Amino acid sequence: MFLSTILSHKRQEVTERESAVPLADLRSRALDLPPPRDFTEAVARVRRGTKRVSPLRAIAEIKRASPSLGVIRDPLDPAEIAAAYRAAGASAISVLTDSRFFRGNLEDLEAARGAVDLPVLRKDFILTPYQIYESRVHLADAILLIAAALDPSQLLDLYSLAKSLSLHTLLEVHTLEELETARKAGAALIGINNRDLATFETRLETTFTLLPHVPQEAVVVSESGIGRPEDVRRLAAAGVDAILVGEVLLTSPDPGEKLRELLAGSAG
């Protein structure tokens, strides 16, 4: 399974990074930082009762490559892309920081955050407390926790640690079982990944299947496989709060204009 390969490499990578910069150093540096920007509030639609009455939000992603496509955009200036997304109506930014499979890094995260006033998500395969402190030190406002990559007890521990550091957490699920784990964690922000990380197959219907089972109070993000304005309209009408999009933007000659095109007519 490809996910297993990614996670095995990630554990080795984190061990090497911790040898270079000990956890104690990160903990000390995390004490004096300004508070994170409010990622959850930024991507939540205004509600009237249970109905979302404001336009759907967009989390626009910055990534250099992916396992399925290879190199997506080269060269890529994170600050320039983040500013283009901001101008096009993005509510938040996601930055891939995995180096081996996505060619990203933490410098991309810092560059994007420094260029805009939007909250920024660190998107990576986060498996250890070290990575959470690292995210805080490098000024992430939110982190991604992937239910498929963690056993339930690990996920709960990491979720609690992130909360203690005032980091927002996008808790990603793909199945009903994973959604139940997110519910038990009390997740305020749930991402439904339309891509199966075991096969890398993508089905937008995954969001529509899981959505009725998401707690009413949770903010819901649909991730992956969103490429047409019609997809966005369907998700908005179904009650999704936000979409997370990247590849369709970065493979376009003008990522900002492509984001505008997707969001056109998305008001719920």
C-alpha positions in Angstrom: 0.0 0.0 0.0 1.5 3.3 -1.1 0.4 5.1 2.2 2.5 2.6 4.1 5.5 3.6 2.1 4.9 7.3 2.7 4.4 6.8 6.5 7.6 4.6 6.8 9.6 7.3 5.1 8.0 10.0 7.2 9.0 8.3 10.5 12.6 8.1 9.4 12.5 11.7 8.2 11.2 12.9 11.6 13.8 11.0 13.5 16.5 12.6 11.4 15.0 16.1 11.9 14.8 15.6 15.7 18.5 14.6 15.8 19.3 18.0 14.2 16.8 20.1 16.2 15.8 18.4 19.5 12.2 18.5 20.7 13.1 20.5 23.8 14.4 23.3 21.5 11.1 23.4 19.7 9.1 23.4 22.9 11.1 26.4 24.2 10.6 28.3 20.9 6.9 27.7 20.9 6.4 29.5 24.1 6.9 33.0 22.8 5.0 33.0 19.5 1.9 35.1 18.6 -1.4 33.3 18.6 -2.4 31.4 15.4 -4.9 32.9 13.0 -8.4 31.4 13.3 -8.5 28.8 10.6 -11.8 27.2 11.6 -13.7 30.5 11.6 -12.2 31.5 8.3 -13.5 28.4 6.5 -16.9 28.2 8.2 -20.0 29.4 6.3 -22.5 31.6 8.1 -25.5 29.5 9.3 -29.1 30.2 9.9 -30.2 27.2 12.0 -28.8 24.2 10.2 -28.6 25.9 6.8 -25.5 27.4 5.4 -26.5 30.8 4.0 -23.2 32.4 2.9 -21.0 31.4 0.0 -18.9 28.3 0.1 -15.3 29.0 1.3 -12.1 27.9 -0.5 -8.8 26.6 1.0 -6.4 27.0 -1.9 -3.4 24.7 -1.9 0.3 25.3 -2.7 2.2 22.1 -3.7 5.0 21.5 -6.1 4.4 17.8 -6.9 2.3 14.8 -6.0 2.7 11.0 -6.1 0.1 10.7 -8.8 1.1 13.6 -11.1 4.7 14.0 -10.4 5.9 17.7 -10.8 2.9 19.9 -10.9 4.4 23.4 -11.2 8.0 24.4 -11.6 9.1 27.0 -10.8 6.7 27.8 -8.0 6.9 31.0 -5.8 4.8 30.3 -2.6 4.4 34.0 -1.8 3.3 34.9 -5.3 0.8 32.0 -5.5 -0.6 32.7 -2.0 -1.2 36.4 -3.0 -2.9 35.3 -6.2 -5.2 33.0 -4.2 -6.0 35.8 -1.7 -6.9 38.2 -4.5 -9.1 35.5 -6.1 -11.2 35.0 -3.0 -9.5 32.2 -1.0 -10.4 32.1 2.7 -7.4 30.1 3.7 -4.2 28.6 2.3 -2.9 25.0 2.5 0.8 24.3 2.0 2.2 20.8 1.3 5.4 20.5 3.4 6.3 16.9 2.7 9.7 16.8 0.9 10.0 13.3 -0.4 6.7 12.8 -2.2 5.4 16.4 -2.7 8.8 18.3 -2.9 7.6 20.8 -0.3 9.2 22.2 2.8 8.5 24.4 5.8 10.1 27.4 4.1 7.2 27.3 1.6 4.8 27.5 4.6 6.5 30.5 6.1 6.7 32.2 2.7 3.0 31.8 2.0 2.0 32.9 5.5 4.2 36.0 5.3 2.6 37.0 2.0 -1.1 37.1 3.1 -3.3 37.8 6.1 -5.1 34.4 5.7 -4.7 31.5 8.0 -2.4 28.8 6.7 -2.7 25.0 7.1 0.4 22.8 7.2 -0.5 19.8 5.1 1.7 16.8 5.8 1.7 13.3 7.2 1.8 14.2 10.9 2.5 11.2 13.1 4.4 12.6 16.1 4.3 15.3 18.8 7.5 16.6 17.3 5.8 17.6 14.0 3.1 19.5 15.9 5.6 21.6 17.8 7.5 22.1 14.6 4.3 23.3 12.9 3.7 25.8 15.6 7.3 27.1 15.5 7.1 27.5 11.7 3.9 29.6 12.2 1.3 27.2 10.9 -2.2 28.2 12.0 -3.6 24.7 11.5 -2.4 21.2 10.9 -3.8 18.2 9.1 -4.3 14.9 11.0 -5.2 12.0 8.7 -7.3 9.3 10.4 -6.1 6.7 7.9 -2.5 7.3 9.0 -3.0 7.0 12.8 -4.6 4.6 15.2 -7.5 6.2 17.2 -5.5 6.6 20.4 -2.6 8.3 18.5 -5.0 10.6 16.7 -6.7 11.6 20.0 -3.4 12.3 21.6 -2.1 14.4 18.7 -5.4 16.3 18.5 -5.3 17.2 22.2 -1.7 18.4 21.9 -2.5 20.6 18.9 -5.4 22.1 20.8 -3.1 22.8 23.8 -0.9 24.8 21.5 -3.9 26.7 20.0 -3.4 25.1 16.6 -6.5 24.4 14.7 -6.8 20.8 13.3 -8.4 19.7 10.1 -9.2 16.0 10.9 -9.3 14.1 7.6 -11.6 11.0 7.1 -12.5 8.8 4.2 -14.8 6.2 5.8 -17.6 6.0 8.3 -15.3 4.3 10.8 -12.8 7.2 10.5 -15.6 9.7 10.8 -16.7 8.0 14.1 -13.1 8.4 15.4 -13.3 12.1 14.5 -16.6 12.5 16.3 -15.2 10.9 19.5 -12.3 13.3 19.3 -14.8 16.2 19.3 -13.4 17.5 16.0 -14.7 20.9 15.1 -13.2 20.8 11.6 -13.7 17.7 9.5 -12.2 17.1 6.1 -13.7 14.4 3.9 -11.0 13.2 1.5 -12.5 12.0 -1.8 -9.2 10.3 -2.5 -8.7 6.8 -1.2 -5.1 6.9 0.2 -4.8 3.2 -0.3 -5.4 3.2 -4.0 -5.3 7.0 -4.9 -8.6 6.6 -6.6 -10.8 9.7 -6.3 -14.6 9.8 -6.1 -16.5 13.1 -5.3 -19.4 11.0 -4.1 -17.4 10.1 -1.0 -18.4 13.5 0.4 -22.1 13.1 -0.3 -22.0 9.6 1.3 -20.4 10.7 4.5 -22.0 14.2 4.9 -25.3 13.0 6.5 -23.3 11.4 9.3 -21.1 14.4 10.2 -22.2 16.1 13.5 -24.3 19.2 12.7 -22.0 21.5 14.6 -18.8 20.5 12.7 -17.3 22.6 9.9 -17.0 20.4 6.8 -14.3 20.6 4.2 -14.4 18.5 1.0 -11.0 17.6 -0.3 -9.7 16.3 -3.7 -11.4 15.6 -7.0 -13.0 19.0 -7.3 -12.3 20.4 -10.7 -15.5 22.0 -12.2 -17.8 24.9 -11.1 -20.6 22.3 -11.1 -18.7 20.2 -8.5 -18.5 23.3 -6.3 -22.2 24.1 -6.8 -23.2 20.6 -5.8 -21.0 20.7 -2.7 -22.3 24.1 -1.7 -25.9 23.0 -2.1 -25.3 19.9 0.0 -24.1 22.0 2.9 -20.3 21.7 2.8 -18.6 24.7 4.3 -15.4 24.7 2.2 -13.4 23.0 -0.5 -9.7 22.2 -0.5 -8.3 22.5 -4.0 -4.8 22.5 -5.4 -4.0 20.4 -8.5 -6.7 21.9 -10.7 -5.4 25.4 -9.8 -1.7 24.8 -10.1 -1.9 23.0 -13.4 -3.7 26.1 -14.8 -1.8 28.9 -16.5 -3.4 31.3 -14.0 -4.1 29.7 -10.6 -6.0 32.7 -9.3 -8.3 33.0 -12.3 -9.0 29.2 -12.1 -10.0 29.7 -8.5 -12.4 32.5 -9.4 -13.9 30.2 -12.1 -14.5 27.5 -9.6 -16.1 29.8 -7.0 -18.4 31.5 -9.5 -22.0 30.8 -8.6 -21.1 28.8 -5.5 -23.3 30.8 -3.1 -25.4 28.5 -1.0 
